[in-house]
Amino acid sequence: MFDIQEELKKLPARPGVYLMHNAQDEIIYVGKARVLKNRVRQYFQSSYKKSVKIQHMVSHIAYFEYIITDSELEALVLECNLIKEHRPHYNTMLKDDKSYPYIRVTVQEEYPRVLFCRNVKRDKSRYFGPYTSAGAVKDTIELMRKAYKIRSCSRSLPKEIGKDRPCLYYQIGQCDAPCQGYITREEYREHVNRALKFLNGDEADIIASLEEKMKQASKKLEFEQAAEYRDLIENVKRIGEKQKINDTGGDDRDIIAMAKAGDEAVVSAFFIRGGKLLGRDHFHMTGIGDSEKKEILTDFIKQFYVGTPFIPGEIHTQEEICDREILEKWLSDKRGGKVSFVTPKRGSKHQMMELAKENAQNVLMKDGEKLRREEHRTVGAVHELEQVLGIEGLNRMEAFDISNTNGYENVASMVVFEKGKAKRSDYRKFKIKTVSGPDDYRCMEETLTRRFSHGIREREERRKKGLDESLGSFTKFPDILMMDGGKGQVNIAKKVLEELGLSIPVCGMVKDDSHRTRGLYYENEIIHLPKNSEAFRLITRLQDEAHRFAITYHKAIRGKEQVHSVLDDIRGVGPARRKALMKHFKDIGKIREASVSELCEVDGITKSVAEEIYTFFHQDTSNKKDDML
């Protein structure tokens, strides 16, 4: 039994991070402290003034734990990482987990390339961004390759010059083939320098060059070539227009403002690079309760910049933030140079801040209803399901499905939904190893055994190495298993979990005769959900997604075996008999439905072979009859 008052006495007077847990062992809040002893005690002191949100959080604390660090800066970094990983319910959360595209110019190479990337590394490349549109970045890179004939290959030059013939881009006039030595290093570098000028906002040079080429092509009556140059000029102007909002300074800065209404907040961020507004984006914050604006902005900064590769020298905020000095130190260390927070009060910088605030307010008004509908469709659907099943804390759901063609190439899919939304990064696919022929039960047993055995082993390995168990690829276990089927599939899942010593609720997603979702099978009962309920729609989405993912994988596997026939897996059937069967019955479906006597009518098919074929297509089908219960 965890005695909170006794454990409070044991808290050290050291910096660190504390984690609050509820009775279901969930982490509901993560915070940092300069002095753990003082900060954690405040939550349980009646004399300490607490917000309504914090009061509610404290009422759900069953126990707490803490991690000691050497400094407050280390505590800040750890806090940011833990919040990003566990997404606690009572922390103000950044809802949009976005990564931004950049343009990378590998100037450290003798023959540089222009590349699309989402991570800024500390190499000698030059990076431009972040941009808010991946499509615009790809258009820009394509434009520069056409205009400046910059290579896109990954050949190691000059080491591999002349080792292979030039690629298609040389043939269509979009590369000068430095891989063949058709252009000198100095000439190629001049092309790259002009591309860098364009990326820095100077498009006049490229427009003048392209206009001259267009005129020359027209004089030579090469109208298709002239039209191509004309289109390139239009693309240059269109891309250049996106960077025409100028700021007074020529440096890099982010401008961060917000708007709040009730329990919703939107943070608007403007990205200024080289004095130009390169892009802007907005972010939705959840769980804000009665938090003040400066607290929301502080939480946003912690969560946004922990995963952002580029950090500017200045960050302008609508209001003074909390923990300013420690945040400046943290971001300066990440950037490798000084980072300052500024709250502009007047002038053009203040005007830009007002523009960001207005943008946030507009988004909040426009998207408020949309967000509420989305919340009802996802989190609301999960809450409905919890009430129907009588289970709390259904954050993570895993669903499984089997796909094959008459028992050929059995595969399985595992899809994951968290808070009512698909989490595709956690999807997994399995190629069945121990089952041949159409036996969905044994296929599912193998799939679940492999999935959870792998997770158990990985947890143990990470525990031995002192690593966080929750960060492994298979170590996150579901709060409920959703099986594509009824009693039969549910019993298979329960058997596997029992053998592995795991206690996870199992629910079957039952379909009707038309293969449409009709209800749930849970604790030996059929539960019918109203078809217009969000819980019913959630189950349908989950079931359809598991089926889609399995089918897609099966098609990919089947595509690799284009010349393989399911008949090849039947003992006694070779190329001659396979050809005779297909000539007689025309398709696999009719062969599957044929009786032994009908199979014997085919030339070359003996009674023993006919029995092998019949058995192959009909084995264990009786086991599936109770799956619709």
Steps between C-alpha positions, in 0.01 A plus 500: 500500500645835393484748791519843337577691820782262592646513150491880503738493796752300295517748211853632440597866482633444146390598148308240307178386331190365673232274352149479643312170456132415539355176639529334156879563497463760226729803502260792527746786551871567449681801645850623576631662815805693608447344844285185493433512873337844482316467168331162549390585855309804371249278320387350830499817714156649556653844556656504152278664239433259213312541172181303443679271256777422751244442777325248280830333412604470867171325581601219259856448624551150641879523522795690360857428401793723422830505313791697643715702257824693539349832397175677423601503133524120497162487671350721228633278221373186674161659565460591131587147389268333751208726409553429130514125564219451753271793412355524853135596533552804725794653316410765246570313180606605154247316286678533165818292484643640178839480336593764246676458167831664417712541188851366549786604271803274551760775447764285672498264200714573195189470284217615735140379486169664597295268721172481690536424872319529833799493735772762534833339579816664623685433177641750253189509280295817466137474608209718393172491691292397675229509234139424580423328169686186397350538153648848459842370607490219246387745229792729587754216485362380168513856365865542601597170344340605172632856505851437632544136393608386846545127542255291704693172509683359801823415319822575683668760283770546379595144604235340276538727196476293183417173677146479362304656216306824560146475636168602347525857634798560268303359208208742559729799554454544876856410604840578347632156604786587736513121550655479151721807529290686241512814719794629702484529878527880473213526250283271712578706813383813318164331439476414870587856605220635283261252659608620845430859395150398400442323833611819675218685324673639189290373213581787257811324369324177414203678339731706277694189398186301421345789302812518285491124438130523413569773240786303345284188475221700333741644243608146412131401471546253788159582642471200733830596661387863525173395666698298755709809586179705525354252751823507700480881519144479633608244761785724613265795542242289683753355744665839548168665584468275805795683657403863431383605848804680635598583856732784599784281626705258297531233766315180592219502753180319594195701605265319737157624604180335616126530543295329768129424540371276779703179509642553151805691382673555169863602472608675181867489393662717230838383369720788386824407329743760368241769573230337288185325612575151375188333637245492777309230676257453785482243780217387721560458873288270715448464875563868570230533768539833675870534415630852437623603155864510608469143632348379172771673297768345724354152456483552124865607482615196698312256279553671165874560518586159646429353157585793268837470328549872424495753784534872417704748700190687617157379604237770539213419735173675564566506875794440732536124544572297812850362562644737242866471600506121516313473167749737336787289632337177375430633149842665477662164572279332236574769242871532571458877526317759705118494506301788653131544580359842417158652571472793255302802623516738203608545140491257208581199716200577719288529184613154390404368843154655465468334159588163655242555777234586244589188302465284812163658583369438148609136505341449842169638379509308171622167632328495837191314382707272279723409795201426720357269235835323463530464878151349515584262213821372661536551875123519541459167319755340734309627805177352357677167453632511857145544631363219282771253610533627856876554462697817581815629337462363145772716351672244275309243294660235281308311232614197299383342175607208280517508120567225246377358172350161571771440758784617275750754641343550844577842644374697800463868579520689828357852506509739792257775601585741781235738633275398212754579227712272286865494607659371180855512634407209731339283230664160452464222242576130535570233242368177647776241539344191659161467326429387146150489361191694610507492881430848639501382862849354490621802301362733767653291778843526337459875441400583857767272647770667292372850573486469880800267540708754311368778725579305819854423381560858396374632834737270685797596281436871547453450875840329525663788311330761719300637207141625502284194434225702332725619216551163328330413171289220653505588871181707503214262578137587420234592752267271305535246218241534222471173306349486152241234579289357776528228760762292318750779448444639849571161656820464298618840625414416862688173473816672374485773766447244776797291384720812502375617838340820369173654612349705217126528423399337170202606292374355173378718213215300352381533141167410340443277195586795273838536672401828667559586865195413708619496864750388762564169671622561856495281811288233321233751398404671177480879543303686234603862442274760340619543143494879533719499812861616491610178673348294215674717240831466687472119503416502129804718422725275709371182337519642149853628559621161626346335194643760260851470645492120482367499142763754389781290646358181349481661155861613533611148591287348228642746246849365568377152414337585167561160345406305811162328515325388817474160329880468520466459878287184463683171521484309173416803282775601260507725192317247276216429747474871588457582131241223459301621804493863382404394147209291634365733775619839364564657846617415854157564654338218303783262589448585867127423476543175307433162658749209487304332222493821296874541544554144378342595167808708415762329284792377708330551839488175695269440793780542754605834345136614487469425872818701567355798309163475677662472844729797432209732428266373773716422803387648834225716349260362761699673772393838366125452538485636854700809405185691424350436843 
